[in-house]
Amino acid sequence: MKQGNCAHEPPSRFFPSDGVGVEVARRICATCPVKEPCLEYALENRIEHGVWGGCSERERRRILRRRRLEAQGLADETLVAR
C-alpha cells in the first residue's frame, strides 16, 4: 500500500525470520494510517507469511479462527431461534 509506513522500508523488514524482526515490523505498523485495511487484505487473501497490519502469521491465524467460531456461533443461535 503506497500510503503505508512500509512504503519507505525494505520488504524484507516485514518478512522476518525471528521474533525480534516481528517486533520491529510491529513498531512500524503501529502508527500506520492503513494498518486496518492492510490487515484485512492479508486476512481476506489468506496471506500466510510476513507481518501485515501489525500482526504476525500466528496472530492472523488466531483472528481467522476466532472469526470462524464466532460466525458458527451466530449461525447456531439462528438455528435455535427458529
WOKA-V911317 format. One record per pair of residues at least 12 apart in sequence whose C-alpha atoms are under 10 Angstrom apart, sorted by the first residue. I is the first residue (numbers start at 0). J is the second residue. If there is no record, write none. Layout:
[[I J] [I J]]
This chain:
[[0 33] [0 34] [0 36] [0 37] [1 33] [2 31] [2 32] [2 33] [3 27] [3 28] [3 30] [3 31] [3 32] [3 33] [3 34] [3 37] [3 52] [4 27] [4 28] [4 29] [4 30] [4 31] [4 32] [4 33] [4 34] [5 24] [5 27] [5 28] [5 31] [5 33] [5 51] [8 24] [8 27] [10 49] [11 24] [11 49] [12 24] [12 27] [12 49] [12 50] [13 25] [13 27] [13 28] [13 48] [13 49] [13 50] [13 51] [13 53] [13 55] [14 48] [14 49] [14 50] [14 51] [14 55] [14 56] [15 48] [15 49] [15 50] [15 55] [16 49] [18 55] [20 50] [21 49] [21 50] [21 53] [21 54] [21 55] [21 56] [22 50] [22 53] [22 54] [22 55] [23 50] [23 53] [24 49] [24 50] [24 51] [24 52] [24 53] [24 54] [24 55] [25 50] [25 51] [25 52] [25 53] [25 54] [25 55] [26 53] [27 52] [27 53] [28 50] [28 51] [28 52] [28 53] [28 54] [29 52] [29 53] [30 53] [31 52] [31 53] [32 52] [33 52] [34 51] [34 52] [34 53] [34 54] [35 51] [35 52] [35 53] [36 51] [36 52] [37 50] [37 51] [37 52] [37 53] [37 54] [38 50] [38 51] [38 52] [38 53] [38 54] [38 55] [38 59] [39 51] [39 52] [39 59] [40 52] [41 54] [41 56] [41 59] [42 56] [42 59] [42 60] [42 62] [42 63] [43 63] [45 59] [45 60] [45 63] [46 59] [46 60] [47 59] [47 60]]
